Amino acid sequence: MSRAGARGPWIAVAVWALTRAALLLCVFKVVTVPGPDVTSDVSEIYRGWYEVLRTGTYPVGDVTWQYPPAAALAVVSPAALPFLGYAPAFFVLVCLCDAVVLGLLLAAGRAGAGPERSARGAWVWIAGVPLLGATAYARYDLMVTAVAVGALLAGAARPRLLGVLAGFGAVLKVWPALLLVGTARGRVTRRAWTAAAVTAGAVTALCWVAMPGALAFLTYQRDRGTEVESLGALVFQVARHFGWEGSVLFSYGSVEFAGPYVPLMSRLALALAVVAFGWLLVWRLRARGLTAAVLPDAAFAAVLLFTTVSRVISPQYMLWLVGLAAVCLTRRPGRMALPAVLVLAATAVTQLEFPLWFDQVVAGRPLGVALLFVRNGLLVAASVAACRALWRATMPARERPSSDGVSPAAAVRSRASAP
């Protein structure tokens, strides 16, 4: 290994430490960030849930509790550091999870592990988290992302570990179930999917037996509407400038639109999710060459699709995408390089719309609406690019068009029949 190559990990660690120190200064309020206080979710909402969970029950009367049963573990985790106080302990634990992700990505992309390895994944993570700002450390989504990154890096080599982590992640926040969409057919899929189902079922059953209200979140998720930052909300952001008689209200833990046609838009978002699932199903049935390198690409594309069409796109969701994009780029060739860059750009814009100019978004002012159009447009572009790259990488050659729009097989037949 060259001297420059040997210094690479240390440079990455140094940059990570500097950027994370800046985040900690923000969440500890040494540095004040304009806009709403993003740490209030931890100091008020999470802390309130923690007090309820300590009594031996889930917060069944609180409609803002919309998380699978294992989320309680993240909420009560600050009890491991009681000498710090709840919020400071939470921030420190999130930072530790952040460091674990960095270590995993550096190990996966280290020089000397093979020419197909790349350090770009670690740098995507180093850059992506601070692009979201203090919100990254003020939600438990980074903890879930750490589980997902570990699962994907376990990959096809350890399918049972992949399944266990994906199953546990699904009981933390549902979306890690999508990590399994690209597993290789046969033994790998059987072991990974079985391990995931057993783990998710066992953890859910344990939580259900241990405390009442473990499944109450299902009702609250079902009743959510169209959040002001989502793709579908752009219709109402524009329509209210042309006489649409709706309003904005705080409901189910987020700022949502209420008024004419909002239920219809929520149903359309669910319909788009069904379409996204259908595309993934078709891809899964027709794909070939589901190798270890395809696994993170498929997971990234799947989570990106469902995030983009969701009724709710909370700022912290971007952490999921940054983490999965980072795993994709630990290998060469980086088929997901373009979608990863688009996700990083969308993450930077997300910090602008929340928290910096969230008042502009809620009020529907031109700046806020423009930021949403840019952020959501980047997510749509990233989704299309990721799905296209995944399809082209895994479809049989006869089904992939060449650069001139003619499939390779058709080109061969054309040449064979030429005089």
Secondary structure, DSSP 8 states (H G I E B T S, - for coil): --HHHHHHHHHHHHHHHHHHHHHHHHHTTSS--SSS-TTHIIIIIIHHHHHHHTTTS--TT-TT--S-TTHHHHHHGGGGSGGG-HHHHHHHHHHHHHHHHHHHHHHHT-TTS-TTB-SHHHHHHHHHHHHHGGGGGSSTHHHHHHHHHHHHHHGGGSHHHHHHHHHHHHHHHSGGGGGGGG--TTHHHHHHHHHHHHHHHHHHHHHHHHSTTTTTHHHHHHT---BTTSTTHHHHHHHGGGT---EEEEETTEEEEESTTHHHHHHHHHHHHHHHHHHHHHHHHH-----TTHHHHHHHHHHHHHHHHSS---TTHHHHHHHHHHHHTTBSS-TTHHHHHHHHHHHHHHHIIIIITHHHHHHT-HHHHHHHHHHHHHHHHHHHHHHHHHHHHHS-GGGS--TTS--HHHHHHHHHH--
